[in-house]
Amino acid sequence: MSRPVRSLAARVASNVATRNTHQPNPNPSRGLRQFTTSLSTQKSSPSCRSPNRSNLITGAFGQKRGIHSTFPRQHGEITRPAPGTGIKITFQDSKGNDVKTIEGNEGDDLLSLAHEYDVDLEGACEGSVACSTCHVIISPEHYDLLPEPDDEENDMLDLAFGLEDTSRLGCQVRLTKELDGMVAKLPSATRNMYVDGAKARTH
């Protein structure tokens, strides 16, 4: 028995009904490729790109610094001049006996030079002008060649043991060519108010 022939109107109505009905994707792999392509496009777009973690760290804490194999020069680092070419300084003990004659470069400070050449000058605050333990007494003829001490240095000198008219903090005395031959005498004791209080410590 042969199938009845459907009218044109019936076939059109059937097609319309089929399009309006949800049907499974006959080619699922094609849909997946379309979704992946769309996702990749969104990631590559600047407006859709997620924030970079390293950029967030950089924004919060400033520019990232690289690792260096060398370190910047810090306070206290000394390069010894060739013998006979530097500015000569003589350290003396409290009795006026020579302890050691050393040589330094312009710009070197007495505290750093003392540490470099193993002279017993304490410097508890490491040159931050927060103590008086690097107190030295400068030879009068060279004292007047130095710049005037600032208020911070004067405040610390007021705490120094055995203060004299030509007293200075060694960390604040920087060498110039005019200071060649200068004598820096160590006091008989030092006073570190942060550690010792009012008690003086003898050398």
Number of C-alpha atoms within 10 A of each C-alpha: 3 4 5 6 6 8 8 9 8 9 11 11 10 11 10 10 10 11 9 8 7 7 8 6 9 8 8 9 10 10 12 11 11 10 12 11 11 11 11 10 11 13 12 11 10 9 8 10 10 10 9 9 9 10 13 11 12 13 11 9 9 10 10 11 7 6 7 7 5 6 7 7 8 7 14 18 14 17 11 16 13 10 9 8 11 16 20 18 21 16 25 20 18 18 10 13 10 14 15 14 15 20 20 26 20 13 11 23 23 24 27 23 25 22 16 16 14 10 19 15 22 18 24 16 15 16 20 13 21 17 26 29 31 29 31 32 23 24 15 13 11 16 20 11 11 16 10 11 14 9 9 12 19 17 15 19 24 11 18 26 21 19 15 13 9 15 22 26 26 27 27 21 19 19 20 16 12 12 18 16 16 20 23 26 22 26 25 14 16 26 22 24 17 11 10 11 9 12 13 17 13 10 13
